[in-house]
């Protein structure tokens, strides 16, 4: 299966710019493979993101779908083949910096997928598209008003206080979301030599059902 996800895995999806769409894409692939997926969160989802197509474990409060109690989650996971966890928040923005307690990756996660919006390369960094902009600047050296580059993405991923700061395993992957043109796919490939050897890179459009692994 894509991202080498197998039965028994708990997948933490982090980053910004396409987490929920990717989780639903993965849940569909899991169902097609004849397995049962559970979708949950260690942070929160929007209530509008919950649908009838998949099974969710969340606590509904007003318009938010909040993280369940951890013991409840662990017990419920036993009924499913693979669990997908949205383990980060980005306030609906397309890139982010991380506070000390973010992302919220549980110790029992076996795969972590970091989402970056590759379509932002070449665009201007702004408060409108960057969550926690001050932290983002400290991680990347990029200021609001500067152009976002492939190097910007690499710094977010590689920094010791960046995307994988709380990942406790080596099964880390990057998903370059919204890679829908040859140029965007090429930008994803440019990441490969910039990242640590144990990080695999995938790209495509989960919304359109197209995801592939990028290789040298």
C-alpha positions in Angstrom: 0.0 0.0 0.0 1.0 3.6 -0.5 3.5 4.9 2.2 4.1 1.2 2.9 1.2 1.3 5.4 0.3 -2.2 6.6 -2.2 -3.9 8.9 -1.6 -2.8 12.5 -0.1 0.6 11.7 -1.0 3.8 13.5 -0.4 6.7 11.1 0.1 10.2 12.4 -0.5 12.9 9.8 1.1 16.2 10.5 2.0 19.5 8.8 -0.3 21.8 6.9 -2.0 22.2 3.5 -3.8 18.9 3.0 -3.8 16.6 6.1 -7.5 15.8 6.2 -7.7 15.2 2.4 -4.8 12.9 2.6 -6.3 11.0 5.5 -9.5 10.4 3.6 -7.6 9.3 0.6 -5.6 6.8 2.7 -8.8 5.6 4.4 -10.3 4.9 1.0 -7.2 2.9 0.0 -7.4 0.9 3.2 -11.0 0.0 2.6 -10.3 -1.0 -1.0 -7.6 -3.3 0.3 -10.3 -5.0 2.4 -9.3 -3.6 5.8 -11.0 -1.4 8.3 -9.7 2.2 8.9 -10.4 4.3 11.9 -9.9 8.1 11.7 -9.3 10.1 14.8 -7.2 13.0 16.1 -4.8 14.0 18.8 -5.8 17.7 18.3 -9.0 18.6 16.6 -10.9 18.5 13.4 -13.7 20.7 12.1 -17.1 19.2 12.6 -17.7 19.7 8.9 -14.9 17.4 8.1 -16.7 14.4 9.6 -18.7 12.3 7.1 -20.5 9.0 6.8 -18.0 7.4 4.5 -15.6 6.3 7.3 -15.6 5.6 11.0 -14.4 8.4 13.2 -13.6 8.5 16.9 -13.9 12.1 18.1 -15.7 14.2 20.8 -18.1 16.7 19.2 -18.3 20.1 20.9 -20.0 22.9 19.1 -18.5 23.0 15.6 -15.3 21.1 16.6 -14.4 17.5 16.6 -12.0 17.1 19.5 -9.5 14.4 20.4 -10.9 11.5 22.3 -9.6 10.3 25.7 -6.4 8.3 25.0 -7.5 5.2 26.8 -10.8 5.2 24.8 -8.8 5.6 21.5 -6.4 2.7 22.4 -9.4 0.5 23.2 -11.3 1.4 20.0 -8.2 0.9 17.8 -8.3 -2.8 18.6 -11.5 -3.1 16.5 -9.8 -1.7 13.3 -6.9 -2.7 11.1 -5.3 0.7 10.7 -5.7 3.9 12.6 -5.2 7.4 10.9 -4.6 10.3 13.3 -4.6 13.9 12.5 -1.8 14.9 14.9 -1.3 18.6 14.1 -3.2 21.8 13.7 -2.6 24.6 11.2 -5.7 26.9 11.5 -6.6 26.1 7.8 -3.3 27.7 6.7 -0.9 26.2 4.2 2.5 26.0 6.1 3.3 26.4 9.7 5.9 26.6 12.5 5.6 24.3 15.6 5.3 25.2 19.3 7.2 23.1 21.8 4.2 20.8 22.3 3.5 20.3 18.6 3.0 18.2 16.6 1.1 15.9 18.9 2.5 12.5 17.8 1.6 9.7 20.2 4.3 7.2 21.2 2.4 4.3 19.7 2.4 5.8 16.2 4.3 3.6 13.7 4.3 5.9 10.7 4.4 9.7 10.5 3.5 11.5 7.3 4.4 15.2 7.1 2.3 17.2 4.7 3.8 20.3 2.9 1.9 22.3 0.3 4.3 22.2 -2.6 2.2 24.6 -4.7 3.3 27.4 -2.4 6.9 27.4 -3.8 7.4 30.7 -5.6 4.7 32.4 -3.7 5.1 35.1 -1.0 5.1 34.1 2.7 2.4 35.9 4.5 0.2 35.8 7.6 -2.6 34.5 5.4 -0.8 31.3 4.4 1.6 30.7 7.4 0.5 29.5 10.8 2.7 30.7 13.7 4.7 32.9 11.4 7.2 34.0 14.0 8.2 30.4 14.7 8.2 29.7 11.0 10.7 32.5 10.5 12.9 31.2 13.3 13.0 27.7 11.7 13.6 28.8 8.1 15.1 32.3 8.2 12.4 33.3 5.8 10.5 36.5 6.6 7.0 37.5 5.7 7.1 39.0 2.2 9.9 36.7 1.1 9.5 34.1 -1.6 9.0 30.5 -0.5 11.5 28.1 -2.0 12.3 24.4 -2.0 15.1 25.2 0.6 12.4 26.7 2.8 10.5 23.4 2.8 13.7 21.5 3.5 14.5 23.6 6.5 11.0 23.1 8.0 11.5 19.3 7.6 15.1 19.0 8.7 15.2 21.4 11.6 15.6 19.8 15.0 12.5 21.8 16.2 10.7 21.3 12.9 8.1 18.9 11.6 9.5 15.6 13.0 10.6 16.9 16.4 8.3 14.5 18.3 8.5 11.6 15.9 9.9 8.6 17.9 10.6 6.3 15.0 12.3 6.1 11.6 9.2 5.5 9.4 8.9 9.2 8.4 7.5 10.3 5.1 6.9 13.6 3.4 3.8 14.2 1.2 4.1 17.1 -1.2 0.4 18.0 -1.5 -1.2 19.8 -4.4 1.6 18.6 -6.8 -0.6 18.7 -10.0 1.8 20.1 -12.6 5.2 18.9 -13.9 6.8 21.9 -12.3 5.3 21.1 -8.9 6.4 17.5 -9.1 9.9 18.6 -10.1 10.0 20.8 -7.0 9.1 17.8 -4.9 12.0 15.9 -6.5 14.4 18.7 -5.6 13.7 18.0 -1.9 15.1 14.5 -2.2 18.9 15.4 -1.8 18.1 18.0 0.8 16.5 15.6 3.3 17.8 13.0 5.7 18.3 9.6 4.2 15.5 7.9 6.1 12.8 10.3 4.9 10.8 9.1 1.9 9.1 11.7 -0.3 5.7 11.3 -2.0 3.8 13.8 -4.1 0.5 14.3 -5.9 -3.0 15.3 -5.4 -4.9 13.3 -2.8 -8.1 15.1 -3.7 -7.7 13.8 -7.3 -6.6 10.3 -6.1 -3.1 10.6 -7.5 -0.1 9.9 -5.2 3.3 8.6 -6.1 6.7 8.1 -4.5 9.5 10.4 -5.8 12.9 8.8 -6.5 16.2 10.1 -7.9 
